[in-house]
Amino acid sequence: MLDVSLRRILFGLGDTHVILDPESDQLLHPEALVAFQRLCRDAQDAGFAPRVVSGFRDFKRQRIIWNGKAQGLRPVLDSRGVALEISRLTPRDLVFAILRWSALPGASRHHWGTDFDVIDAAAVPEDYRPQLTPQEAAGDGVFGPFHRWLDARIASGRSYGLFRPYAEDNGGIASERWHLSYAPRAWELQQLLTLERLDEQLRRSNLALCDTVCEQLLEIYTRFIWVPDHCYPKFSQR
């Protein structure tokens, strides 16, 4: 039986486990925030200004995003970023199309506060609205230089436990170079996110397409949720 407080953290049912990042007004896990602040100091010496643009996201917020896409109120994109005509999709195909770009409520790493999306604020005007697209993070994109710097830091083990869980497109979630995760706490929480616990949470949550999601949950879990252990860096605090 999962402790009530752990359940609330795991599924984003409360925010007592996160604190405010004063630079961005985003909520992060305290240890993740410390790691990010240390990374920021190094980045500033290199001419960058990392900023969190999306931190903790609770279950209700993730469900709004999911249900909006399932009900045709928000666009559902294919792998190229082109809007799909969802009326032509089967329920299963629609579920997997949504998962390409949006996390399943209850299974979003943003629930934990360990994971957050970042940009280089030094590369854009103050009023720039980040799109969080592969084009922005590509080598010739507006944030390309920052991500190349971050590549080197992560590869050398000097990122204070931060890494990219979705660095590569392996046929599940599309590559998200802007998504960072604090490995020590994220790994621990991932061990608690079992199929059985997730299934139980989803069935009580008023989630659109819930029956289809639960029928396909093993494949969803394998392709879109579980980050293999070998992807996690050693938990160096250098």
Secondary structure, DSSP 8 states (H G I E B T S, - for coil): ---HHHHHHHTT---TT-EEETTTTEEE-HHHHHHHHHHHHHHHHTT--EEEEE----HHHHHHHHHHHHTTSS--B-TTS-B--GGGS-HHHHHHHHHTTS--TTS-GGGGTSEEEEEEGGGS-TT------HHHHSTTSTTHHHHHHHHHHHHTT-STTEE-TTSS--SSS---TTEEEEHHHHHHHHHH--HHHHHHHHHTTT-TTHHHHHHTHHHHIIIII---GGGS------
